[in-house]
């Protein structure tokens, strides 16, 4: 098991494995980035960040 990295199979499959790991890391980075953008949109759409109209309610009717 410890000598698996020295075998010919490892050398033959290394480019494919490297490409798969690169693709996985790009997918994870994209998902994390999309998640943070969604959190930022939700934060800036929060009611306490909105500018509300000032409404005067008179006591006399």
N, C-alpha and C positions, 0 to 999 in steps of 0.2 A: 504494500500500500504506500509506503513512504517513497518508493522508487518510481511511482507512476509518472512523475514529472519528467523522468529521464527516458521514458519510452518513446517509440516512434509515433504511436497513436496521439500522444499529447502534442508533438510537433506538427502532425498532420492536421489536427483540429484546432490548433491555437488561433489561426485567423478567424475562423467561424465563431469560436468562443469569444474572442475579443470583440467582434462585431456585435454579437448578441448582448454582451455586457454593456457596450456603448449604447446600443439601442434601448436597453432597459434603463440605463442611467438617464438618458435623454427623456424617456417617457416619464420617469419619476420626477425629474426636474420640471417638466411641463405641468404635471398634475399639481405639484407643490406651488408652482407659480400661479396657476389658475385658482387654486384654493386661497392663496393670499390676496389675489385681486378680488375674489368674491367677498372675502372678509372685509377688505377695504371699502368695497361698494356698500356693503351692509352697514359699516360704521358710518360712512358719510351720508347714508340715507336714513340714519337714526333720527327719531323725532326730536331729540334734544339738540340736534345740530341744525334744525330748520329755523328759519326766521319766521316767526308768527306775526300775524297782524295784531296791532293793538286795538282792542275793542273796548269802547267806553260804555259802561252800563250805568245809566242814570238811576237815581233812587226814586225820582218822580215819574209817575206814569199817568 
